[in-house]
Amino acid sequence: MGVERDQHANAARHELAHLLRTWWKDDPKKVTQESLARQITERGVKISQEMLSRYLKQFRPALARPDVIRAMHQVLGRPPEELAAALGLHARANVRAVQPTEPSPEGPQLQQDAPAATQETSSTDRAHPDADAAASPQGGAPVRKPVDTPAATRKRWPWAAAAIAAVVAGIVVLTAAMTDWNDNSSAKGRPPSPTASPFFAGPPSPTPTTVKCWRNTCYGVDPKYATCRKDATTYYTGKGHGIRVELRFSPSCQAAWAKMTGTTQGDIVRITSSAGDTRHYTQQWGHDAHSPMVEALNPDTAKACADTSRGRACATTPADSTPTPTPSNS
Protein backbone atom coordinates (compact mmCIF):
# COMPACT_ATOMS: atom_id res chain seq x y z
CA MET A 1 0.00 0.00 0.00
CA GLY A 2 2.88 2.39 0.86
CA VAL A 3 4.56 1.87 -2.51
CA GLU A 4 1.34 2.40 -4.48
CA ARG A 5 0.48 5.54 -2.47
CA ASP A 6 3.96 7.00 -3.08
CA GLN A 7 3.69 6.32 -6.82
CA HIS A 8 0.29 8.07 -7.02
CA ALA A 9 1.67 11.07 -5.09
CA ASN A 10 4.69 11.29 -7.41
CA ALA A 11 2.45 11.14 -10.50
CA ALA A 12 0.19 13.89 -9.10
CA ARG A 13 3.24 16.10 -8.39
CA HIS A 14 4.40 15.78 -12.02
CA GLU A 15 0.85 16.47 -13.33
CA LEU A 16 0.70 19.62 -11.19
CA ALA A 17 4.08 20.82 -12.51
CA HIS A 18 2.92 20.18 -16.09
CA LEU A 19 -0.30 22.14 -15.49
CA LEU A 20 1.54 25.12 -13.96
CA ARG A 21 4.11 25.02 -16.76
CA THR A 22 1.24 25.09 -19.30
CA TRP A 23 -0.24 28.16 -17.56
CA TRP A 24 3.07 29.96 -17.88
CA LYS A 25 3.89 28.93 -21.48
CA ASP A 26 0.34 29.70 -22.76
CA ASP A 27 0.37 33.22 -21.34
CA PRO A 28 -0.19 35.60 -24.30
CA LYS A 29 2.14 38.19 -22.76
CA LYS A 30 5.01 35.64 -22.76
CA VAL A 31 5.99 36.72 -19.25
CA THR A 32 9.40 35.52 -18.06
CA GLN A 33 9.81 33.49 -14.89
CA GLU A 34 11.56 36.40 -13.20
CA SER A 35 8.66 38.73 -14.01
CA LEU A 36 6.11 36.11 -12.93
CA ALA A 37 7.88 35.56 -9.60
CA ARG A 38 7.97 39.34 -9.05
CA GLN A 39 4.23 39.73 -9.77
CA ILE A 40 3.40 36.84 -7.42
CA THR A 41 5.51 38.44 -4.68
CA GLU A 42 3.71 41.76 -5.22
CA ARG A 43 0.49 39.96 -4.29
CA GLY A 44 1.88 39.10 -0.88
CA VAL A 45 3.19 35.60 -1.74
CA LYS A 46 6.97 35.76 -1.49
CA ILE A 47 8.80 33.52 -3.99
CA SER A 48 12.09 33.67 -5.89
CA GLN A 49 12.60 32.94 -9.57
CA GLU A 50 14.79 29.98 -8.64
CA MET A 51 12.04 28.42 -6.48
CA LEU A 52 9.39 29.07 -9.14
CA SER A 53 11.64 27.34 -11.67
CA ARG A 54 11.79 24.26 -9.44
CA TYR A 55 7.97 24.15 -9.37
CA LEU A 56 7.89 24.19 -13.19
CA LYS A 57 10.65 21.64 -13.81
CA GLN A 58 9.83 18.76 -16.14
CA PHE A 59 12.06 16.31 -14.30
CA ARG A 60 11.77 15.89 -10.50
CA PRO A 61 9.76 19.09 -9.89
CA ALA A 62 9.25 20.41 -6.37
CA LEU A 63 5.69 20.43 -5.00
CA ALA A 64 4.27 23.95 -5.42
CA ARG A 65 2.78 25.68 -2.38
CA PRO A 66 -1.00 26.28 -2.45
CA ASP A 67 -0.57 30.05 -1.98
CA VAL A 68 1.80 30.18 -4.95
CA ILE A 69 -0.69 28.19 -7.06
CA ARG A 70 -3.51 30.64 -6.21
CA ALA A 71 -1.38 33.72 -6.87
CA MET A 72 -0.03 32.30 -10.15
CA HIS A 73 -3.60 31.48 -11.24
CA GLN A 74 -4.62 35.08 -10.51
CA VAL A 75 -1.61 36.68 -12.25
CA LEU A 76 -1.98 34.59 -15.43
CA GLY A 77 -5.80 34.90 -15.48
CA ARG A 78 -6.61 31.21 -15.82
CA PRO A 79 -10.20 29.81 -15.67
CA PRO A 80 -11.59 29.02 -12.18
CA GLU A 81 -11.90 25.29 -12.89
CA GLU A 82 -8.16 25.07 -13.53
CA LEU A 83 -7.46 26.39 -10.02
CA ALA A 84 -9.65 23.65 -8.56
CA ALA A 85 -7.83 21.07 -10.66
CA ALA A 86 -4.41 22.36 -9.53
CA LEU A 87 -5.36 22.35 -5.84
CA GLY A 88 -6.78 18.85 -6.26
CA LEU A 89 -3.47 17.64 -7.70
CA HIS A 90 -1.64 19.31 -4.80
CA ALA A 91 -3.83 17.46 -2.30
CA ARG A 92 -3.12 14.13 -4.03
CA ALA A 93 0.61 14.81 -4.13
CA ASN A 94 0.86 16.02 -0.53
CA VAL A 95 0.43 12.67 1.24
CA ARG A 96 2.76 10.95 3.64
CA ALA A 97 4.87 8.16 2.28
CA VAL A 98 3.99 5.87 5.24
CA GLN A 99 1.06 5.88 7.62
CA PRO A 100 1.13 4.32 11.12
CA THR A 101 0.01 0.71 11.30
CA GLU A 102 -3.31 -0.04 12.91
CA PRO A 103 -3.07 -1.16 16.57
CA SER A 104 -4.16 -4.59 17.72
CA PRO A 105 -7.89 -4.84 18.30
CA GLU A 106 -7.17 -5.77 21.95
CA GLY A 107 -5.94 -2.27 22.81
CA PRO A 108 -9.07 -0.24 22.05
CA GLN A 109 -11.28 -2.97 23.52
CA LEU A 110 -9.38 -2.88 26.79
CA GLN A 111 -9.61 0.88 26.97
CA GLN A 112 -13.32 0.81 26.22
CA ASP A 113 -13.99 -1.85 28.89
CA ALA A 114 -12.03 -0.04 31.60
CA PRO A 115 -14.49 2.86 32.19
CA ALA A 116 -17.40 0.42 32.30
CA ALA A 117 -15.72 -1.68 35.01
CA THR A 118 -14.88 1.44 37.01
CA GLN A 119 -18.44 2.71 36.69
CA GLU A 120 -19.91 -0.60 37.88
CA THR A 121 -17.64 -0.70 40.92
CA SER A 122 -18.41 2.87 41.86
CA SER A 123 -22.14 2.29 41.49
CA THR A 124 -22.02 -0.82 43.68
CA ASP A 125 -20.00 0.94 46.35
CA ARG A 126 -22.51 3.77 46.50
CA ALA A 127 -25.55 1.46 46.69
CA HIS A 128 -24.11 -1.07 49.16
CA PRO A 129 -21.27 0.43 51.18
CA ASP A 130 -21.03 -2.64 53.48
CA ALA A 131 -21.23 -5.29 50.77
CA ASP A 132 -17.54 -6.09 50.87
CA ALA A 133 -17.55 -6.26 54.69
CA ALA A 134 -20.48 -8.68 54.67
CA ALA A 135 -18.68 -10.88 52.17
CA SER A 136 -15.69 -11.20 54.54
CA PRO A 137 -15.63 -14.74 55.97
CA GLN A 138 -14.21 -13.47 59.28
CA GLY A 139 -16.72 -10.64 59.70
CA GLY A 140 -13.83 -8.28 60.48
CA ALA A 141 -12.39 -5.52 58.45
CA PRO A 142 -13.87 -5.17 54.97
CA VAL A 143 -12.03 -7.11 52.32
CA ARG A 144 -11.96 -5.43 48.95
CA LYS A 145 -12.16 -7.71 45.95
CA PRO A 146 -9.35 -7.09 43.47
CA VAL A 147 -10.53 -5.36 40.33
CA ASP A 148 -8.75 -6.17 37.10
CA THR A 149 -7.88 -2.93 35.29
CA PRO A 150 -6.13 -2.56 31.94
CA ALA A 151 -3.76 0.13 33.32
CA ALA A 152 -0.69 -2.03 32.78
CA THR A 153 -1.84 -2.87 29.28
CA ARG A 154 -2.49 0.77 28.47
CA LYS A 155 1.03 1.79 29.50
CA ARG A 156 2.59 0.12 26.53
CA TRP A 157 0.45 2.00 23.98
CA PRO A 158 2.13 5.42 24.43
CA TRP A 159 5.50 3.75 23.74
CA ALA A 160 4.15 2.09 20.60
CA ALA A 161 2.64 5.36 19.38
CA ALA A 162 5.90 7.21 20.04
CA ALA A 163 7.88 4.57 18.14
CA ILE A 164 5.52 4.77 15.13
CA ALA A 165 5.69 8.57 15.14
CA ALA A 166 9.50 8.47 15.24
CA VAL A 167 9.62 6.08 12.26
CA VAL A 168 7.23 8.25 10.21
CA ALA A 169 9.16 11.43 11.05
CA GLY A 170 12.44 9.79 10.09
CA ILE A 171 11.09 8.63 6.74
CA VAL A 172 9.64 12.08 5.94
CA VAL A 173 12.93 13.84 6.82
CA LEU A 174 14.98 11.32 4.82
CA THR A 175 12.73 11.64 1.77
CA ALA A 176 12.82 15.46 1.90
CA ALA A 177 16.61 15.47 2.28
CA MET A 178 17.08 13.12 -0.68
CA THR A 179 14.75 15.18 -2.88
CA ASP A 180 16.52 18.43 -2.00
CA TRP A 181 19.96 16.85 -2.59
CA ASN A 182 18.90 15.58 -6.02
CA ASP A 183 17.53 19.00 -7.03
CA ASN A 184 20.65 20.81 -5.79
CA SER A 185 22.91 18.29 -7.51
CA SER A 186 21.19 18.86 -10.85
CA ALA A 187 21.43 22.65 -10.44
CA LYS A 188 25.14 22.53 -9.55
CA GLY A 189 26.17 20.43 -12.52
CA ARG A 190 26.45 17.05 -10.79
CA PRO A 191 24.49 14.04 -12.06
CA PRO A 192 21.22 13.43 -10.20
CA SER A 193 21.30 10.11 -8.39
CA PRO A 194 18.62 7.47 -9.09
CA THR A 195 15.77 7.36 -6.60
CA ALA A 196 17.03 5.45 -3.57
CA SER A 197 13.86 5.38 -1.49
CA PRO A 198 12.67 1.82 -0.75
CA PHE A 199 9.10 3.08 -1.04
CA PHE A 200 9.40 3.85 -4.77
CA ALA A 201 9.16 0.82 -7.01
CA GLY A 202 9.35 2.58 -10.38
CA PRO A 203 12.12 2.00 -12.96
CA PRO A 204 15.56 3.51 -12.20
CA SER A 205 16.50 6.84 -13.74
CA PRO A 206 18.54 6.68 -16.98
CA THR A 207 22.28 7.06 -16.80
CA PRO A 208 22.96 10.85 -16.80
CA THR A 209 25.32 10.66 -19.77
CA THR A 210 22.56 9.11 -21.93
CA VAL A 211 19.87 11.76 -21.36
CA LYS A 212 18.18 12.60 -24.67
CA CYS A 213 15.95 15.62 -25.25
CA TRP A 214 14.71 17.86 -28.06
CA ARG A 215 13.59 21.47 -28.02
CA ASN A 216 11.26 22.16 -25.06
CA THR A 217 12.08 18.85 -23.36
CA CYS A 218 15.66 20.15 -22.96
CA TYR A 219 14.48 23.01 -20.75
CA GLY A 220 16.40 22.92 -17.47
CA VAL A 221 18.54 19.90 -18.45
CA ASP A 222 22.27 20.07 -17.69
CA PRO A 223 24.07 19.77 -21.07
CA LYS A 224 27.00 18.06 -19.38
CA TYR A 225 24.87 14.93 -19.02
CA ALA A 226 22.91 15.13 -22.28
CA THR A 227 23.65 13.90 -25.78
CA CYS A 228 23.31 17.52 -26.94
CA ARG A 229 26.95 18.23 -26.04
CA LYS A 230 28.18 15.80 -28.71
CA ASP A 231 27.40 18.15 -31.61
CA ALA A 232 27.37 21.43 -29.67
CA THR A 233 29.54 24.33 -30.86
CA THR A 234 30.18 27.89 -29.77
CA TYR A 235 28.35 30.32 -32.08
CA TYR A 236 28.80 33.61 -30.19
CA THR A 237 31.44 34.85 -27.75
CA GLY A 238 31.98 37.90 -25.61
CA LYS A 239 34.67 39.29 -23.32
CA GLY A 240 34.61 41.87 -20.58
CA HIS A 241 35.79 42.49 -17.02
CA GLY A 242 38.34 39.71 -17.41
CA ILE A 243 35.80 36.97 -18.26
CA ARG A 244 34.77 35.14 -21.43
CA VAL A 245 31.16 34.24 -22.29
CA GLU A 246 30.06 31.70 -24.91
CA LEU A 247 26.70 30.83 -26.44
CA ARG A 248 26.66 27.07 -27.05
CA PHE A 249 24.10 25.53 -29.43
CA SER A 250 23.21 21.92 -30.31
CA PRO A 251 21.59 21.46 -33.76
CA SER A 252 20.39 17.93 -32.98
CA CYS A 253 18.63 19.02 -29.79
CA GLN A 254 17.71 22.54 -30.94
CA ALA A 255 18.77 23.80 -27.51
CA ALA A 256 21.24 26.38 -26.26
CA TRP A 257 23.10 27.20 -23.07
CA ALA A 258 25.60 29.75 -21.77
CA LYS A 259 29.16 29.15 -20.59
CA MET A 260 31.56 31.48 -18.76
CA THR A 261 35.27 31.20 -17.92
CA GLY A 262 37.63 33.25 -15.78
CA THR A 263 34.94 33.68 -13.15
CA THR A 264 34.76 33.14 -9.39
CA GLN A 265 32.30 31.98 -6.76
CA GLY A 266 29.05 33.95 -6.80
CA ASP A 267 29.18 34.90 -10.50
CA ILE A 268 26.03 34.09 -12.50
CA VAL A 269 25.80 32.68 -16.02
CA ARG A 270 22.43 33.01 -17.78
CA ILE A 271 20.80 31.84 -21.04
CA THR A 272 17.61 33.50 -22.32
CA SER A 273 15.58 32.51 -25.36
CA SER A 274 13.63 34.86 -27.60
CA ALA A 275 10.44 33.27 -26.22
CA GLY A 276 11.33 34.49 -22.73
CA ASP A 277 12.56 31.18 -21.31
CA THR A 278 15.57 31.69 -19.06
CA ARG A 279 17.84 29.53 -16.94
CA HIS A 280 20.83 30.53 -14.84
CA TYR A 281 23.45 29.04 -12.57
CA THR A 282 25.35 30.67 -9.70
CA GLN A 283 28.96 29.49 -9.61
CA GLN A 284 29.92 27.60 -6.46
CA TRP A 285 33.59 26.77 -7.09
CA GLY A 286 36.31 26.80 -9.76
CA HIS A 287 36.78 29.35 -12.52
CA ASP A 288 34.20 28.30 -15.13
CA ALA A 289 30.54 27.31 -15.18
CA HIS A 290 27.62 26.75 -17.55
CA SER A 291 23.86 27.14 -17.36
CA PRO A 292 21.12 24.57 -17.98
CA MET A 293 19.56 24.50 -21.46
CA VAL A 294 16.59 26.27 -23.03
CA GLU A 295 14.81 25.62 -26.32
CA ALA A 296 16.36 27.44 -29.31
CA LEU A 297 15.47 26.88 -32.96
CA ASN A 298 18.87 28.34 -33.90
CA PRO A 299 21.68 30.20 -32.12
CA ASP A 300 20.19 33.56 -33.07
CA THR A 301 17.11 32.88 -30.90
CA ALA A 302 19.08 32.82 -27.62
CA LYS A 303 21.37 35.16 -25.67
CA ALA A 304 24.16 34.22 -23.24
CA CYS A 305 25.37 36.60 -20.52
CA ALA A 306 27.41 36.56 -17.32
CA ASP A 307 26.75 38.82 -14.32
CA THR A 308 29.63 39.40 -11.94
CA SER A 309 30.53 41.86 -9.21
CA ARG A 310 32.76 43.56 -11.79
CA GLY A 311 30.00 43.99 -14.36
CA ARG A 312 28.07 42.18 -17.11
CA ALA A 313 29.39 40.55 -20.27
CA CYS A 314 27.34 38.98 -23.09
CA ALA A 315 28.20 36.80 -26.08
CA THR A 316 27.44 39.01 -29.08
CA THR A 317 30.45 38.45 -31.36
CA PRO A 318 30.09 35.64 -33.94
CA ALA A 319 32.58 32.85 -33.33
CA ASP A 320 34.79 31.28 -36.01
CA SER A 321 32.92 30.11 -39.08
CA THR A 322 33.99 26.53 -38.42
CA PRO A 323 33.76 26.10 -34.64
CA THR A 324 35.19 22.88 -33.29
CA PRO A 325 32.82 20.73 -31.23
CA THR A 326 34.08 19.88 -27.74
CA PRO A 327 32.04 16.89 -26.52
CA SER A 328 34.04 16.44 -23.35
CA ASN A 329 33.46 20.01 -22.17
CA SER A 330 30.08 21.72 -21.97
RODO-2510 file (C-alpha; in nm, 4 decimals, decimal comma):
residues 330
     n   res          X          Y          Z
     1     m     0,0000     0,0000     0,0000
     2     g     0,2875     0,2391     0,0860
     3     v     0,4559     0,1867    -0,2514
     4     e     0,1340     0,2405    -0,4475
     5     r     0,0475     0,5539    -0,2466
     6     d     0,3955     0,6996    -0,3077
     7     q     0,3694     0,6321    -0,6823
     8     h     0,0295     0,8066    -0,7016
     9     a     0,1671     1,1067    -0,5092
    10     n     0,4694     1,1289    -0,7409
    11     a     0,2451     1,1141    -1,0495
    12     a     0,0195     1,3886    -0,9098
    13     r     0,3241     1,6097    -0,8393
    14     h     0,4400     1,5781    -1,2020
    15     e     0,0853     1,6465    -1,3335
    16     l     0,0702     1,9616    -1,1194
    17     a     0,4081     2,0823    -1,2511
    18     h     0,2920     2,0180    -1,6086
    19     l    -0,0302     2,2145    -1,5488
    20     l     0,1544     2,5120    -1,3961
    21     r     0,4112     2,5025    -1,6755
    22     t     0,1236     2,5090    -1,9297
    23     w    -0,0241     2,8158    -1,7558
    24     w     0,3072     2,9960    -1,7884
    25     k     0,3888     2,8934    -2,1476
    26     d     0,0344     2,9695    -2,2764
    27     d     0,0366     3,3220    -2,1342
    28     p    -0,0193     3,5595    -2,4299
    29     k     0,2141     3,8187    -2,2756
    30     k     0,5009     3,5644    -2,2757
    31     v     0,5994     3,6723    -1,9252
    32     t     0,9398     3,5520    -1,8055
    33     q     0,9806     3,3486    -1,4888
    34     e     1,1555     3,6401    -1,3203
    35     s     0,8660     3,8733    -1,4005
    36     l     0,6106     3,6109    -1,2933
    37     a     0,7884     3,5559    -0,9597
    38     r     0,7967     3,9339    -0,9048
    39     q     0,4227     3,9730    -0,9766
    40     i     0,3398     3,6842    -0,7421
    41     t     0,5510     3,8440    -0,4675
    42     e     0,3711     4,1760    -0,5220
    43     r     0,0488     3,9964    -0,4294
    44     g     0,1880     3,9098    -0,0881
    45     v     0,3188     3,5602    -0,1736
    46     k     0,6968     3,5758    -0,1489
    47     i     0,8801     3,3521    -0,3990
    48     s     1,2088     3,3672    -0,5892
    49     q     1,2597     3,2942    -0,9572
    50     e     1,4788     2,9978    -0,8638
    51     m     1,2040     2,8417    -0,6476
    52     l     0,9391     2,9073    -0,9144
    53     s     1,1637     2,7340    -1,1671
    54     r     1,1790     2,4259    -0,9440
    55     y     0,7970     2,4153    -0,9369
    56     l     0,7890     2,4187    -1,3193
    57     k     1,0651     2,1637    -1,3810
    58     q     0,9833     1,8760    -1,6135
    59     f     1,2060     1,6312    -1,4297
    60     r     1,1770     1,5889    -1,0495
    61     p     0,9762     1,9094    -0,9889
    62     a     0,9252     2,0414    -0,6369
    63     l     0,5688     2,0430    -0,5003
    64     a     0,4267     2,3950    -0,5423
    65     r     0,2785     2,5676    -0,2377
    66     p    -0,1005     2,6278    -0,2453
    67     d    -0,0572     3,0045    -0,1976
    68     v     0,1803     3,0179    -0,4951
    69     i    -0,0690     2,8190    -0,7057
    70     r    -0,3507     3,0637    -0,6212
    71     a    -0,1376     3,3720    -0,6869
    72     m    -0,0031     3,2304    -1,0151
    73     h    -0,3600     3,1480    -1,1240
    74     q    -0,4618     3,5076    -1,0514
    75     v    -0,1614     3,6678    -1,2252
    76     l    -0,1982     3,4592    -1,5429
    77     g    -0,5799     3,4900    -1,5479
    78     r    -0,6607     3,1205    -1,5818
    79     p    -1,0201     2,9814    -1,5666
    80     p    -1,1594     2,9018    -1,2179
    81     e    -1,1897     2,5287    -1,2886
    82     e    -0,8163     2,5074    -1,3531
    83     l    -0,7457     2,6390    -1,0019
    84     a    -0,9652     2,3653    -0,8562
    85     a    -0,7829     2,1069    -1,0661
    86     a    -0,4412     2,2359    -0,9531
    87     l    -0,5362     2,2349    -0,5842
    88     g    -0,6782     1,8853    -0,6256
    89     l    -0,3468     1,7636    -0,7698
    90     h    -0,1641     1,9307    -0,4801
    91     a    -0,3830     1,7459    -0,2297
    92     r    -0,3125     1,4134    -0,4029
    93     a     0,0610     1,4810    -0,4127
    94     n     0,0865     1,6021    -0,0534
    95     v     0,0428     1,2674     0,1242
    96     r     0,2762     1,0955     0,3636
    97     a     0,4873     0,8159     0,2275
    98     v     0,3990     0,5867     0,5242
    99     q     0,1057     0,5880     0,7616
   100     p     0,1128     0,4322     1,1125
   101     t     0,0014     0,0706     1,1302
   102     e    -0,3315    -0,0041     1,2913
   103     p    -0,3065    -0,1164     1,6575
   104     s    -0,4163    -0,4593     1,7723
   105     p    -0,7890    -0,4839     1,8302
   106     e    -0,7165    -0,5771     2,1947
   107     g    -0,5935    -0,2267     2,2807
   108     p    -0,9068    -0,0236     2,2050
   109     q    -1,1279    -0,2970     2,3517
   110     l    -0,9383    -0,2877     2,6795
   111     q    -0,9605     0,0880     2,6965
   112     q    -1,3321     0,0807     2,6222
   113     d    -1,3994    -0,1854     2,8890
   114     a    -1,2032    -0,0036     3,1602
   115     p    -1,4489     0,2855     3,2186
   116     a    -1,7405     0,0416     3,2296
   117     a    -1,5718    -0,1677     3,5012
   118     t    -1,4885     0,1440     3,7013
   119     q    -1,8440     0,2712     3,6689
   120     e    -1,9912    -0,0604     3,7877
   121     t    -1,7641    -0,0700     4,0918
   122     s    -1,8410     0,2874     4,1860
   123     s    -2,2142     0,2287     4,1491
   124     t    -2,2020    -0,0821     4,3683
   125     d    -2,0003     0,0935     4,6346
   126     r    -2,2513     0,3774     4,6495
   127     a    -2,5545     0,1461     4,6685
   128     h    -2,4109    -0,1074     4,9164
   129     p    -2,1268     0,0431     5,1182
   130     d    -2,1028    -0,2639     5,3476
   131     a    -2,1235    -0,5287     5,0770
   132     d    -1,7542    -0,6094     5,0871
   133     a    -1,7549    -0,6259     5,4686
   134     a    -2,0480    -0,8683     5,4670
   135     a    -1,8683    -1,0879     5,2173
   136     s    -1,5686    -1,1201     5,4539
   137     p    -1,5632    -1,4736     5,5973
   138     q    -1,4211    -1,3469     5,9284
   139     g    -1,6725    -1,0637     5,9696
   140     g    -1,3826    -0,8277     6,0477
   141     a    -1,2387    -0,5523     5,8452
   142     p    -1,3875    -0,5173     5,4967
   143     v    -1,2030    -0,7107     5,2322
   144     r    -1,1959    -0,5429     4,8951
   145     k    -1,2159    -0,7709     4,5951
   146     p    -0,9346    -0,7087     4,3470
   147     v    -1,0529    -0,5358     4,0333
   148     d    -0,8751    -0,6170     3,7103
   149     t    -0,7884    -0,2926     3,5287
   150     p    -0,6126    -0,2559     3,1939
   151     a    -0,3755     0,0125     3,3315
   152     a    -0,0686    -0,2031     3,2775
   153     t    -0,1842    -0,2875     2,9284
   154     r    -0,2491     0,0773     2,8467
   155     k     0,1026     0,1786     2,9497
   156     r     0,2589     0,0116     2,6533
   157     w     0,0445     0,1995     2,3979
   158     p     0,2134     0,5420     2,4428
   159     w     0,5496     0,3746     2,3744
   160     a     0,4147     0,2091     2,0600
   161     a     0,2638     0,5365     1,9383
   162     a     0,5904     0,7205     2,0037
   163     a     0,7882     0,4566     1,8136
   164     i     0,5524     0,4775     1,5135
   165     a     0,5690     0,8574     1,5135
   166     a     0,9496     0,8465     1,5241
   167     v     0,9619     0,6076     1,2261
   168     v     0,7231     0,8251     1,0209
   169     a     0,9165     1,1429     1,1049
   170     g     1,2443     0,9787     1,0094
   171     i     1,1089     0,8634     0,6738
   172     v     0,9645     1,2077     0,5935
   173     v     1,2933     1,3835     0,6817
   174     l     1,4977     1,1317     0,4819
   175     t     1,2726     1,1638     0,1767
   176     a     1,2819     1,5458     0,1896
   177     a     1,6606     1,5473     0,2282
   178     m     1,7081     1,3120    -0,0684
   179     t     1,4748     1,5183    -0,2875
   180     d     1,6516     1,8432    -0,1996
   181     w     1,9956     1,6851    -0,2594
   182     n     1,8898     1,5580    -0,6023
   183     d     1,7527     1,9003    -0,7026
   184     n     2,0648     2,0807    -0,5795
   185     s     2,2914     1,8285    -0,7509
   186     s     2,1190     1,8865    -1,0853
   187     a     2,1425     2,2652    -1,0441
   188     k     2,5142     2,2529    -0,9551
   189     g     2,6173     2,0434    -1,2516
   190     r     2,6446     1,7054    -1,0790
   191     p     2,4491     1,4038    -1,2060
   192     p     2,1221     1,3430    -1,0200
   193     s     2,1299     1,0107    -0,8386
   194     p     1,8618     0,7468    -0,9092
   195     t     1,5770     0,7360    -0,6596
   196     a     1,7031     0,5452    -0,3566
   197     s     1,3861     0,5385    -0,1488
   198     p     1,2668     0,1824    -0,0753
   199     f     0,9103     0,3081    -0,1041
   200     f     0,9400     0,3851    -0,4774
   201     a     0,9161     0,0822    -0,7010
   202     g     0,9352     0,2580    -1,0382
   203     p     1,2116     0,2002    -1,2963
   204     p     1,5563     0,3508    -1,2202
   205     s     1,6502     0,6836    -1,3744
   206     p     1,8536     0,6683    -1,6984
   207     t     2,2284     0,7060    -1,6802
   208     p     2,2961     1,0851    -1,6798
   209     t     2,5318     1,0659    -1,9765
   210     t     2,2563     0,9115    -2,1926
   211     v     1,9872     1,1764    -2,1360
   212     k     1,8180     1,2603    -2,4666
   213     c     1,5953     1,5617    -2,5253
   214     w     1,4710     1,7857    -2,8056
   215     r     1,3586     2,1474    -2,8021
   216     n     1,1256     2,2162    -2,5063
   217     t     1,2076     1,8853    -2,3358
   218     c     1,5658     2,0147    -2,2961
   219     y     1,4481     2,3013    -2,0750
   220     g     1,6402     2,2919    -1,7470
   221     v     1,8544     1,9904    -1,8448
   222     d     2,2271     2,0067    -1,7695
   223     p     2,4066     1,9774    -2,1073
   224     k     2,6997     1,8055    -1,9380
   225     y     2,4870     1,4934    -1,9017
   226     a     2,2911     1,5135    -2,2275
   227     t     2,3652     1,3904    -2,5778
   228     c     2,3315     1,7524    -2,6938
   229     r     2,6945     1,8226    -2,6042
   230     k     2,8178     1,5796    -2,8708
   231     d     2,7400     1,8148    -3,1612
   232     a     2,7373     2,1427    -2,9673
   233     t     2,9541     2,4331    -3,0856
   234     t     3,0179     2,7887    -2,9767
   235     y     2,8346     3,0321    -3,2084
   236     y     2,8801     3,3612    -3,0186
   237     t     3,1437     3,4845    -2,7746
   238     g     3,1978     3,7899    -2,5610
   239     k     3,4671     3,9287    -2,3318
   240     g     3,4610     4,1871    -2,0580
   241     h     3,5792     4,2485    -1,7021
   242     g     3,8340     3,9707    -1,7405
   243     i     3,5797     3,6972    -1,8261
   244     r     3,4768     3,5145    -2,1433
   245     v     3,1159     3,4238    -2,2288
   246     e     3,0057     3,1703    -2,4905
   247     l     2,6701     3,0830    -2,6435
   248     r     2,6661     2,7070    -2,7049
   249     f     2,4099     2,5525    -2,9432
   250     s     2,3214     2,1916    -3,0312
   251     p     2,1592     2,1461    -3,3758
   252     s     2,0387     1,7926    -3,2975
   253     c     1,8627     1,9019    -2,9795
   254     q     1,7713     2,2540    -3,0941
   255     a     1,8767     2,3799    -2,7513
   256     a     2,1244     2,6383    -2,6264
   257     w     2,3096     2,7204    -2,3065
   258     a     2,5603     2,9746    -2,1766
   259     k     2,9162     2,9155    -2,0588
   260     m     3,1558     3,1483    -1,8763
   261     t     3,5275     3,1198    -1,7919
   262     g     3,7634     3,3250    -1,5776
   263     t     3,4938     3,3676    -1,3150
   264     t     3,4759     3,3137    -0,9388
   265     q     3,2299     3,1982    -0,6764
   266     g     2,9045     3,3953    -0,6802
   267     d     2,9180     3,4900    -1,0498
   268     i     2,6028     3,4095    -1,2499
   269     v     2,5798     3,2678    -1,6019
   270     r     2,2431     3,3011    -1,7781
   271     i     2,0803     3,1844    -2,1039
   272     t     1,7607     3,3505    -2,2321
   273     s     1,5579     3,2514    -2,5360
   274     s     1,3633     3,4865    -2,7596
   275     a     1,0442     3,3269    -2,6217
   276     g     1,1327     3,4492    -2,2726
   277     d     1,2560     3,1182    -2,1307
   278     t     1,5570     3,1692    -1,9057
   279     r     1,7843     2,9531    -1,6938
   280     h     2,0832     3,0529    -1,4841
   281     y     2,3447     2,9043    -1,2567
   282     t     2,5348     3,0674    -0,9702
   283     q     2,8955     2,9487    -0,9613
   284     q     2,9920     2,7598    -0,6457
   285     w     3,3586     2,6769    -0,7086
   286     g     3,6311     2,6800    -0,9763
   287     h     3,6782     2,9355    -1,2518
   288     d     3,4196     2,8304    -1,5130
   289     a     3,0538     2,7306    -1,5184
   290     h     2,7618     2,6752    -1,7550
   291     s     2,3859     2,7144    -1,7359
   292     p     2,1118     2,4569    -1,7979
   293     m     1,9561     2,4498    -2,1458
   294     v     1,6589     2,6269    -2,3027
   295     e     1,4813     2,5623    -2,6317
   296     a     1,6355     2,7439    -2,9312
   297     l     1,5467     2,6877    -3,2961
   298     n     1,8866     2,8337    -3,3901
   299     p     2,1682     3,0196    -3,2125
   300     d     2,0187     3,3563    -3,3067
   301     t     1,7114     3,2883    -3,0896
   302     a     1,9075     3,2825    -2,7623
   303     k     2,1367     3,5160    -2,5670
   304     a     2,4158     3,4217    -2,3240
   305     c     2,5368     3,6597    -2,0519
   306     a     2,7409     3,6555    -1,7317
   307     d     2,6748     3,8816    -1,4325
   308     t     2,9633     3,9402    -1,1940
   309     s     3,0534     4,1857    -0,9207
   310     r     3,2757     4,3559    -1,1794
   311     g     2,9996     4,3986    -1,4362
   312     r     2,8074     4,2180    -1,7112
   313     a     2,9392     4,0546    -2,0274
   314     c     2,7338     3,8985    -2,3091
   315     a     2,8202     3,6799    -2,6078
   316     t     2,7441     3,9006    -2,9078
   317     t     3,0450     3,8451    -3,1365
   318     p     3,0088     3,5640    -3,3940
   319     a     3,2583     3,2852    -3,3331
   320     d     3,4786     3,1281    -3,6006
   321     s     3,2919     3,0111    -3,9082
   322     t     3,3990     2,6528    -3,8422
   323     p     3,3762     2,6098    -3,4644
   324     t     3,5194     2,2880    -3,3294
   325     p     3,2823     2,0734    -3,1227
   326     t     3,4081     1,9878    -2,7743
   327     p     3,2035     1,6886    -2,6517
   328     s     3,4041     1,6439    -2,3354
   329     n     3,3457     2,0006    -2,2166
   330     s     3,0082     2,1718    -2,1965
***
